[in-house]
Amino acid sequence: MKKKDLIRLDEEITHKLQAEIDEEEKNTRDEEEKIDEANIAWDDIQAKVDTDYQIAERVQAEEQELFTIKQKATLFKELLEQRRKDFAAKRAEKKRNKPPTKTQQKKTMITYLKNMEDEEEVAIDVVPLATRSSSIVDWKIHKERKKSYYQIMRADGKSQM
């Protein structure tokens, strides 16, 4: 190769390398600008948050100055009482939704049978027995002195006193 060809080849390679370097510098500048814009946006948001926090503190301090210690105590007492009532209501609701135990079911059945025996029309809250209640087909009342015994007969022929 001649010297002129080598020089021209060197110039072409130099131009290509310079173009690549320029492109990388442009990309780096673009990335730095994006980072700067994001930092500026973040700083703006942080400034707004700080301002909102300061305003909230000032408003809260002004509201607290409006109430005397006695008023604050009264409000706190009312808050506690309301929470106590809410929790009591939740506990009562949970207790009401709990299915009756077998003992409670038996007691309800005995109360029902006693009322049937006395043939009085008494309004009672009857709690239905569990799914097995449909298997009760008959019952008998046995009296021994002052005590009454109830014999419950089931559809499968078994009975229970």
Backbone hydrogen bonds, N-H to C=O, Kabsch-Sander energy under -0.5 kcal/mol:
donor,donor_aa,acceptor,acceptor_aa,energy
6,L,2,K,-2.1
7,I,3,K,-2.3
8,R,4,K,-2.6
9,L,5,D,-2.5
10,D,6,L,-2.6
11,E,7,I,-2.5
12,E,8,R,-2.2
13,I,9,L,-2.4
14,T,10,D,-2.6
15,H,11,E,-2.6
16,K,12,E,-2.4
17,L,13,I,-2.7
18,Q,14,T,-2.6
19,A,15,H,-2.4
20,E,16,K,-2.2
21,I,17,L,-2.5
22,D,18,Q,-2.8
23,E,19,A,-2.3
24,E,20,E,-2.4
25,E,21,I,-2.5
26,K,22,D,-2.3
27,N,23,E,-2.6
28,T,24,E,-2.5
29,R,25,E,-2.6
30,D,26,K,-2.6
31,E,27,N,-2.5
32,E,28,T,-2.5
33,E,29,R,-2.5
34,K,30,D,-2.3
35,I,31,E,-2.5
36,D,32,E,-2.6
37,E,33,E,-2.6
38,A,34,K,-2.5
39,N,35,I,-2.6
40,I,36,D,-2.5
41,A,37,E,-2.6
42,W,38,A,-2.7
43,D,39,N,-2.7
44,D,40,I,-2.3
45,I,41,A,-2.5
46,Q,42,W,-2.9
47,A,43,D,-2.4
48,K,44,D,-2.2
49,V,45,I,-2.6
50,D,46,Q,-2.7
51,T,47,A,-2.3
52,D,48,K,-2.8
53,Y,49,V,-2.5
54,Q,50,D,-2.3
55,I,51,T,-2.5
56,A,52,D,-2.7
57,E,53,Y,-2.5
58,R,54,Q,-2.4
59,V,55,I,-2.8
60,Q,56,A,-2.6
61,A,57,E,-2.5
62,E,58,R,-2.4
63,E,59,V,-2.5
64,Q,60,Q,-2.5
65,E,61,A,-1.8
66,L,62,E,-0.9
66,L,63,E,-0.5
67,F,63,E,-0.7
67,F,64,Q,-0.7
72,K,68,T,-2.4
73,A,69,I,-2.5
74,T,70,K,-2.3
75,L,71,Q,-2.8
76,F,72,K,-2.5
77,K,73,A,-2.5
78,E,74,T,-2.5
79,L,75,L,-2.3
80,L,76,F,-2.5
81,E,77,K,-2.5
82,Q,78,E,-2.6
83,R,79,L,-2.4
84,R,80,L,-2.5
85,K,81,E,-2.4
86,D,82,Q,-2.5
87,F,83,R,-2.6
88,A,84,R,-2.4
89,A,85,K,-2.6
90,K,86,D,-2.2
91,R,87,F,-2.5
92,A,88,A,-2.6
93,E,89,A,-2.5
94,K,90,K,-2.3
95,K,91,R,-2.3
96,R,92,A,-2.6
97,N,93,E,-2.0
98,K,94,K,-0.6
98,K,95,K,-0.7
105,Q,101,T,-2.3
106,K,102,K,-2.7
107,K,103,T,-2.5
108,T,104,Q,-2.2
109,M,105,Q,-2.3
110,I,106,K,-2.7
111,T,107,K,-2.4
112,Y,108,T,-2.2
113,L,109,M,-2.8
114,K,110,I,-2.8
115,N,111,T,-2.1
116,M,112,Y,-2.0
117,E,113,L,-2.2
118,D,114,K,-2.2
119,E,115,N,-0.7
120,E,115,N,-1.1
122,V,120,E,-1.2
124,I,122,V,-0.7
126,V,124,I,-0.9
127,V,125,D,-0.6
133,S,130,A,-2.6
134,S,131,T,-0.8
135,S,132,R,-2.2
136,I,133,S,-1.4
137,V,135,S,-0.6
137,V,153,M,-2.4
138,D,153,M,-1.6
140,K,151,Q,-2.3
142,H,140,K,-0.5
142,H,149,Y,-3.3
144,E,147,K,-2.7
147,K,144,E,-2.1
149,Y,142,H,-3.7
150,Y,161,M,-0.6
151,Q,140,K,-3.0
151,Q,149,Y,-0.5
152,I,150,Y,-0.6
152,I,160,Q,-3.1
153,M,138,D,-3.2
153,M,151,Q,-0.5
154,R,158,K,-2.9
155,A,135,S,-2.9
157,G,154,R,-1.7
160,Q,152,I,-2.0
